[in-house]
Amino acid sequence: MEPRLKPGTASPILEFETLSAGQWSLDRTRPKALDLIAVYRGLFCPYCRGFISDLARRSKALNERGIDPVIVSMDDAERARKASAEWDLGEITVGFGLTLEAARRWNVFITQREQDNRLTTFCEPAVFLVRPDKRLFAMLLQSIPSGRPDLDNLLQGIDYLAEHGYPIRGAA
């Protein structure tokens, strides 16, 4: 059984390929405030399209807050490229090829289903905020595709927490 990941703990290793920046590795990032890692189900998911497109439109607002966003799924490079183009993702870093092992280390929910007479495995949605010291600040895990966080509320909350110097929550 994987150890339970929770806010305040050291973030597990996370590495994957990207469409524009080669290999992305959490241990090499240097955000001013936070890394925002959004895990999505894949090109096939209309809920992901809405949330990830909205997140991509807010990249500049996130960057202005010192937050470096990246998105990733288990899709291959071709499907990630198609999602980037069809979803109009702009400049956000698009990762692909998230491994099952990495997803499990991060406690992301995994779904397996039969589709077109073959077993398909994919991640359910998750958003992680990681501090520059690589400790997990916040995690939003879902076991269904709908019910994503409201990005306006998330950004307002991040601003409030930063302004008031809130410590990591949920670590007890």
N, C-alpha and C positions, 0 to 999 in steps of 0.2 A: 504494500500500500504506500502511495506517495505521501510524503509529509504534507501536512496542511499548510498551504501558503496563506499568509495573512499580512495585513498592513504592519509596517515596522520591521519586517524581516528582510534579509538580503534577497535581492531578486535572483532567481535562477538564471542560468546561462540562456541567452536567446540570440540566435543568429539565423539569418535567412538571406536569400538573394533578393535584389530589387531590380526594377526595370531601368532605373536611371543612375543608381549610385553604387553598383556592384554589391558586395556583401555588406549587409547591415548587421552590426553587432552591438548589443546593449553596452558591453564593457568599453566600447570606443566612443560612445556618444558624450557630448558635453553641453547639455542644455543649460540655459541660465536658471530656469526654474524647475521644469519637469519634462520628461519624455512622456508622450501620450501614445500608447500602443493600442490600436483598435484591431481586434481579430474579427474577421467576418466570414460568413459561411461559404461564399464563393459567387461566381458569376451568375449562377442559376437563381439566386435569391432576390426577389423584388424588394423585400424589407431591407436587405443589405444595401441595395442600390440607393434607396432613399436616404438611409442614415449616412452611408459613406460619402455620397455626393454632398450632403449637407456639411459633413465634417470637412471635406475638401474645400468647399466654398469658404469655410471659416479658418483656413490655414493661416492667412495673414493675421487675423485677430488672435489666433493662438500664438503665433510667432512674436507678436507685439507683447505678449505676456511672458515671454521666455519659455514657451512650451513648444517642443519639437514633435509634431505628429508624424506617425507612420502607420500604414495599414498593412495587414497581411492575412493571407488565407492559405489553405492547403492546395489551392489551384496551381497549375503549372504556369510557366511563363506566357504561353500563348493565351490562356484564359485570363491571366492578369492583364495582359496587354489589351485584350478585348474589353475587359471591364473598365480599364483606364480610359479607353477611347469612347465607348458607348455611354459611360457614366459621366464623362467630361470632368475627370478628376484633376486636371490642371497640374500644378506643381507638387502636390503632396507626394511623398515617397510611397511607392506601391511595392510591397513585398510579395513574394510568392514562395511556394514550396515549404510552408511551415510543416515540420515533421510531427508525426503523432507523439513521439517522445517529448518534443519541446512543448507541445500543447498540454500534455499530461503534467509536465513539470510545473506549468503555470496554472494548473487546476481548471483548464478550459473544458467545458462539457463537450463530449464527442458523440456524434450520431453516426450509426451505420444503417444503411437501408439498401434494399435491392432496387436498382433502377436500370432499365434496359437490359434485364437478365444478368446484371453483374452487381456485386456488392460495392457500394460507394461509401467512403468514410469522409466526414467533414467536421469542422469545428462549429460549435454554436457561438453566438456573439459574445465578445468580452471587450472591456476597455480597462486598461491599466495605466495608472499614473505612477511614474517612478522618479524619485528625487535624484539630484546629481550625485549623491553619495551611493546610489544604486539600491537604496532601500525602497521597498514598495510603499507608496503613499496612499493609494486607493485602488480598489478593484471592483468592477461591476461585471458580474458573471450572469449569463442567462442560459437557460436550458431550452428556450424556444426562440424563434426568430423575431417575434414582435415584442413590444414593450421596451424599446431602446430608451436610453436616457435623453431627456430634453436638453439639447445642446445650449440653449439660452440659459437654462437653469444651471447647467454644469459650469458654464463660463462665469456666471454671476457668483456661484458658490466658490469657485477657485479664486476669484477676485477678493471676495469677503474673507476667505481663509488666509490668503496672503496678507491682506491689509491688517488683519488682527493677529497674525502670527500663530494661527491654530496649529497645535501639534497633530501628529498622526492619530487618527481615530480607528477604533476597532481592533487594537492590538492586544487587548486584555484576554 
